[in-house]
Amino acid sequence: MKQFKNLDKVMKKINHSKNGTILNVKQTFLVVAITFMAINTMAQTWNCGANGNNLTATLTGETLTISGIGDMIDYGTTTDRPWHTVCATITKLNIENGVTSIGQRAFFDCTGLTSVIIPKSVTSIGQRAFYNCSALKELTIEDSDSELSIIGIAFSGSGYPSSFYNCPIETLYYGRNLSISTINNPNIESAFGYSIKDVIISNSVTAIAWGSFKGCSKLISVTIPSSVVNIRNDAFWGCTGLDTLICKATTPPAIKEYTFGVPSTTKVIVPCHTSSAYQNSDWKNNFTNFIEDCASGINEISQNGISMYPNPTSGQLIIDNGQLTIKNVEIYDIVGQKVNYQLSTVNYQLSIDISHLPKGIYNVKVVSVGGVIGNSKIVKQ
């Protein structure tokens, strides 16, 4: 109400100048326009917690911040949300650590969102939470020891209640164990949709959940970290474009009959001296092309002789260019905007500080003096 009292004062000034004369039309219009712009940019705040004021939603410009401790309210309809009328204008969502659940329909139809980070404190995401976020291309699920529960997309159109229905997610950071369920249907069709092209699975993950990447035919390469001991049914079923599967575990992770629905000729890269272990396990029922990797390190991304580590990283990124001198390094965010550039004068190895970059997934381009170019994705934690 305070802003309306301020508006009354401004309107009085509009009607009278210092000498009592009426301001001209142009002056009146200008003052009104400036006043409404100022009001429109003021932060709006609402309670959104399951227990009332345990959580607060603050809208500043196009950024919505959810802060506090505990669960978010489950909204029965989209119009129950206090930010319903401005949902489509929200371009950035900041869910702070301390929030433990994302409520049903919370961000339904927030069509301006392009990336979302799920903090480590969140343990459940309700049905329809991100329904039809039609510009959402990057999803980061932060590392945590706690399992995250989400609603998947089920068969026969009954997947409508899912957490990420109709979200064109292309890049996913899979930071912890997931529990994926469906509503009114026992069969999962997909967890995050079918647009995923790039996925990074964290060393915090011990099991890849049922249906995690089912139907993701655009996936070409996936690395399974050594921490994973179990890959459940339908996890990669229908990933028909999968060309390379890199498994870092020396002991083959347990798999089910329908874990993989991919070409049997898919290259399975395994640690040195472990191909026989994979060939004598259930993996032999799915794959025929096992290749031992006796060169690259376990926490490295290696491409064209270029290694980047650690990945994920919270600060320093080491780039090792083998026997070639690094000429320059360019780092781009998910929308292709250059966020970091470094010209190298160091032979073979370079350390870059990226601690200032926001959490997310970045593409790193490395150029050597010999013209060799390497492109790899890294995760900034």
C-alpha positions in Angstrom: 0.0 0.0 0.0 3.0 2.3 0.6 3.6 2.7 -3.1 0.0 3.9 -3.7 0.4 6.6 -1.0 3.5 7.7 -2.9 1.5 7.6 -6.1 -1.1 10.0 -4.5 1.7 12.4 -3.7 3.0 12.3 -7.2 -0.4 12.8 -8.7 -0.8 16.0 -6.6 2.5 17.2 -8.0 1.2 16.4 -11.4 -1.8 18.7 -11.0 0.0 21.6 -9.6 3.4 23.2 -10.3 5.2 25.4 -7.7 3.2 28.5 -8.9 -0.1 26.7 -9.0 -0.3 26.4 -12.8 -1.2 23.1 -14.5 1.6 21.1 -15.9 1.5 20.5 -19.6 0.4 17.2 -21.1 3.9 16.0 -21.9 5.1 16.7 -18.4 2.1 14.9 -16.9 2.6 11.8 -19.1 6.3 11.7 -18.3 5.8 11.9 -14.6 3.1 9.2 -14.6 5.2 6.9 -16.8 8.3 7.2 -14.5 6.1 6.6 -11.4 4.6 3.4 -12.8 8.0 2.2 -13.9 9.4 2.7 -10.4 6.4 0.9 -8.8 6.7 -2.0 -11.3 10.4 -2.6 -10.5 9.8 -2.7 -6.7 10.3 -6.2 -5.2 7.1 -8.1 -4.5 7.1 -10.6 -1.6 4.7 -13.4 -0.8 4.6 -16.4 1.7 4.9 -19.7 -0.1 5.7 -22.2 2.6 3.7 -25.3 3.5 3.6 -23.9 7.1 2.8 -20.3 6.0 5.8 -18.0 6.4 8.5 -20.7 6.5 9.3 -19.8 2.9 9.2 -16.5 1.1 9.0 -15.8 -2.6 10.5 -12.5 -3.8 10.1 -11.2 -7.3 12.6 -8.5 -8.3 12.3 -7.6 -11.9 12.3 -10.9 -13.8 14.0 -12.9 -11.0 12.0 -15.0 -8.6 13.8 -16.1 -5.4 12.5 -18.8 -3.0 14.1 -18.6 0.4 13.7 -19.9 3.9 13.6 -23.3 5.6 11.3 -26.3 4.8 8.7 -27.4 2.3 6.9 -25.3 -0.3 3.1 -25.3 -0.5 1.4 -27.6 -3.0 -0.8 -25.4 -5.2 -4.2 -26.9 -6.1 -4.5 -24.8 -9.2 -2.1 -22.5 -11.0 -4.2 -19.4 -10.1 -3.5 -20.2 -6.4 0.1 -19.1 -6.9 0.7 -15.4 -5.9 3.0 -14.9 -8.9 0.5 -16.5 -11.3 -0.2 -13.3 -13.3 3.6 -12.7 -13.9 4.7 -16.3 -14.3 5.5 -15.9 -18.0 7.8 -12.9 -17.3 10.1 -14.7 -14.9 13.4 -15.5 -16.6 15.5 -16.5 -13.6 14.6 -18.7 -10.7 16.8 -18.8 -7.6 15.9 -21.5 -5.2 18.0 -21.1 -2.1 19.6 -23.8 0.0 17.2 -24.6 2.9 14.2 -25.1 0.7 13.3 -28.9 1.0 10.5 -29.3 -1.5 9.2 -27.7 -4.7 5.4 -27.6 -4.6 2.9 -28.9 -7.1 2.3 -26.5 -10.0 4.8 -24.0 -8.5 6.3 -22.9 -11.8 3.7 -24.3 -14.2 3.9 -22.3 -17.5 6.9 -20.2 -16.5 7.8 -20.1 -20.2 10.7 -17.6 -19.7 12.9 -19.9 -17.7 15.9 -21.3 -19.6 17.8 -22.9 -16.8 17.1 -24.1 -13.3 19.3 -25.3 -10.4 17.8 -27.6 -7.8 19.8 -27.1 -4.6 21.1 -29.9 -2.5 18.5 -29.3 0.3 15.5 -30.1 -2.0 14.4 -33.7 -1.6 11.1 -33.7 -3.6 9.6 -32.0 -6.6 5.9 -32.1 -6.9 3.7 -33.0 -9.9 3.4 -30.4 -12.6 6.0 -28.3 -10.8 7.7 -27.3 -14.0 4.9 -28.2 -16.4 5.3 -26.5 -19.9 8.4 -24.5 -19.0 8.9 -24.5 -22.8 12.2 -22.7 -22.8 13.9 -24.8 -20.1 17.0 -26.3 -21.7 19.4 -26.7 -18.8 18.7 -28.5 -15.5 21.2 -28.8 -12.7 20.5 -31.2 -9.8 23.1 -30.3 -7.2 25.2 -33.0 -5.5 23.8 -34.3 -2.2 23.7 -37.5 -0.1 19.9 -37.2 0.1 17.7 -38.8 -2.6 15.6 -36.5 -4.8 12.0 -37.6 -5.5 10.4 -36.5 -8.8 7.3 -37.5 -10.8 8.1 -39.0 -14.2 6.2 -39.1 -17.4 4.0 -42.3 -17.8 2.7 -44.2 -20.8 -0.5 -43.4 -22.7 -0.7 -39.7 -21.9 -1.1 -40.2 -18.2 2.3 -38.5 -17.7 0.5 -35.1 -17.5 1.2 -34.8 -13.8 4.9 -35.3 -14.2 7.4 -32.8 -12.7 9.0 -31.8 -16.0 6.3 -32.4 -18.6 6.9 -30.6 -21.9 10.3 -29.2 -20.9 12.8 -29.4 -23.7 15.8 -30.1 -21.4 18.9 -30.7 -23.5 21.7 -30.5 -20.8 21.4 -32.3 -17.4 23.7 -32.4 -14.5 22.6 -35.5 -12.5 24.0 -34.8 -9.1 22.5 -37.4 -6.8 20.4 -40.5 -6.5 16.8 -40.1 -7.8 13.5 -41.7 -7.0 11.3 -41.5 -10.0 7.6 -42.4 -9.7 4.5 -42.0 -11.9 0.9 -41.1 -11.2 -2.0 -43.6 -11.9 0.3 -45.7 -14.1 3.0 -48.2 -13.2 5.0 -47.7 -16.4 7.4 -44.8 -16.9 7.9 -43.3 -20.3 10.5 -40.7 -19.4 11.9 -38.7 -16.5 13.0 -35.5 -18.1 11.6 -35.6 -21.6 13.2 -36.7 -24.8 15.4 -33.8 -25.8 18.5 -34.5 -23.6 21.7 -34.4 -25.6 24.3 -34.0 -22.9 24.4 -35.4 -19.4 27.0 -35.4 -16.6 26.5 -37.9 -13.8 28.1 -36.9 -10.5 30.4 -39.1 -8.4 27.7 -38.6 -5.7 25.4 -41.0 -7.7 25.4 -44.7 -6.7 22.3 -45.8 -8.7 20.9 -44.5 -11.9 17.1 -44.5 -11.4 14.4 -46.3 -13.3 13.6 -44.6 -16.5 16.1 -41.7 -16.1 16.9 -41.4 -19.8 14.4 -43.6 -21.4 13.6 -42.6 -24.9 16.5 -40.0 -25.1 17.5 -40.9 -28.6 19.6 -37.7 -29.0 22.1 -38.9 -26.4 25.4 -39.9 -28.2 27.8 -40.4 -25.3 27.4 -41.0 -21.5 30.0 -41.4 -18.8 29.0 -43.6 -15.8 31.2 -42.7 -12.8 32.9 -45.3 -10.7 30.5 -44.5 -7.8 27.6 -46.1 -9.7 26.9 -49.7 -8.6 23.4 -50.1 -9.9 21.7 -49.1 -13.2 17.9 -49.8 -13.0 15.5 -51.0 -15.6 14.6 -48.6 -18.4 17.4 -46.2 -17.4 18.7 -46.0 -21.0 16.0 -47.9 -22.8 15.4 -46.5 -26.3 18.6 -44.4 -26.4 19.0 -45.5 -30.0 21.6 -42.8 -30.8 24.0 -43.9 -28.0 27.4 -44.4 -29.7 29.7 -44.5 -26.7 29.2 -45.6 -23.1 32.1 -44.8 -20.8 32.1 -46.9 -17.5 34.6 -45.9 -14.9 33.9 -48.7 -12.4 36.3 -51.6 -12.3 33.5 -53.8 -11.0 30.6 -53.8 -13.5 27.5 -52.1 -12.1 24.5 -54.3 -11.7 22.0 -54.0 -14.6 18.6 -55.4 -15.4 17.2 -57.1 -18.5 15.7 -53.9 -19.8 18.3 -51.3 -18.6 19.6 -50.7 -22.1 17.7 -50.7 -25.3 20.6 -49.6 -27.5 22.5 -51.1 -30.4 24.7 -54.0 -29.2 27.6 -52.5 -31.1 27.6 -49.4 -28.9 31.2 -48.9 -27.8 31.6 -49.6 -24.0 34.8 -48.0 -22.7 35.9 -49.7 -19.5 39.0 -49.3 -17.2 42.2 -51.0 -18.1 42.2 -54.8 -17.5 38.5 -55.0 -16.7 36.9 -56.0 -20.1 36.8 -59.7 -19.0 34.8 -58.7 -15.9 32.2 -56.9 -18.1 32.1 -59.7 -20.6 31.4 -62.3 -17.9 28.6 -60.2 -16.3 25.1 -59.3 -17.4 26.6 -56.7 -19.6 27.4 -59.4 -22.2 23.6 -59.7 -22.9 23.5 -56.1 -24.1 26.9 -55.3 -25.6 29.5 -56.9 -27.7 32.0 -54.1 -28.2 34.1 -53.6 -25.0 37.2 -51.4 -25.2 39.7 -51.0 -22.4 40.9 -47.4 -21.7 44.4 -47.7 -20.2 45.3 -44.0 -20.7 42.9 -41.4 -19.3 42.5 -40.5 -15.7 39.2 -41.3 -13.9 38.2 -37.7 -13.2 39.2 -36.3 -16.6 37.4 -35.4 -19.7 39.7 -36.4 -22.6 39.3 -35.3 -26.2 41.8 -35.1 -29.0 44.7 -35.4 -26.5 43.3 -32.6 -24.3 42.4 -33.4 -20.7 40.3 -31.2 -18.3 40.0 -31.9 -14.6 38.7 -31.9 -12.0 35.1 -32.2 -13.3 33.0 -31.0 -11.6 35.0 -28.2 -10.2 34.3 -25.3 -7.7 37.3 -23.2 -8.6 40.4 -24.3 -10.5 40.1 -26.0 -13.9 43.3 -27.7 -15.1 43.7 -28.1 -18.9 46.5 -30.4 -20.1 47.2 -30.3 -23.8 49.6 -33.2 -23.9 52.6 -32.2 -26.1 51.0 -29.2 -27.7 51.1 -25.6 -26.5 47.8 -24.2 -25.5 47.1 -21.0 -27.5 43.8 -19.9 -25.9 40.8 -21.1 -23.9 37.2 -19.9 -24.3 34.4 -20.7 -21.9 30.8 -20.4 -23.0 27.5 -20.7 -21.0 24.6 -22.8 -22.0 23.1 -20.1 -24.3 26.5 -19.7 -26.1 27.6 -16.5 -24.5 31.3 -16.2 -23.9 31.9 -15.8 -20.1 35.7 -16.3 -19.8 38.7 -16.0 -22.1 42.3 -16.7 -21.4 45.3 -16.4 -23.6 48.0 -18.9 -22.7 51.7 -18.4 -22.6 52.3 -21.7 -20.7 53.3 -24.8 -22.5 51.2 -28.0 -22.2 49.2 -27.2 -19.0 47.1 -24.3 -17.9 45.1 -23.6 -14.7 42.1 -21.4 -14.9 40.2 -19.9 -12.0 36.4 -20.1 -12.7 35.3 -19.7 -9.1 33.5 -16.4 -10.1 31.2 -18.2 -12.5 27.7 -19.1 -11.4 26.9 -22.8 -10.8 26.0 -24.6 -14.0 27.2 -26.4 -17.1 29.7 -24.7 -19.4 31.4 -25.5 -22.7 35.2 -25.2 -22.8 36.9 -24.6 -26.2 40.7 -25.2 -26.3 42.9 -24.1 -29.2 46.5 -25.1 -29.6 49.1 -23.5 -31.8 48.9 -26.4 -34.1 45.2 -25.8 -34.6 43.9 -28.7 -32.6 40.5 -27.7 -31.1 38.9 -29.5 -28.2 35.4 -28.9 -26.9 34.2 -30.4 -23.6 31.5 -29.7 -21.1 32.4 -29.0 -17.5 30.3 -28.5 -14.4 30.9 -25.5 -12.1 29.6 -26.4 -8.6 
